[in-house]
Amino acid sequence: MQTYYFDMKDGVPVRDKSGLELVSDGAAIAHSKVLADKVRKENPEGNPDLRIVVIDESGREIHREQVYARNV
């Protein structure tokens, strides 16, 4: 199991200091999608630049999950 961190970014990052142990990068990416859905439900009118950035225990960014759809 590896520790993954789920930072919130919309310009200024909010760091996840505790992390979460998961079995794989895929599981961490799936978790970021669940977090994004939770944020959308709690705050439907959020910043379109908000992302959840998944960082592995070595500090490598493995995924960015956009929380809100961008209006084009």
Secondary structure, DSSP 8 states (H G I E B T S, - for coil): -EEEEEEEESSSEE--SS-EEES-HHHHHHHHHHHHHHHHHH-TT--TT-EEEEEETTS-EEEEEESS----
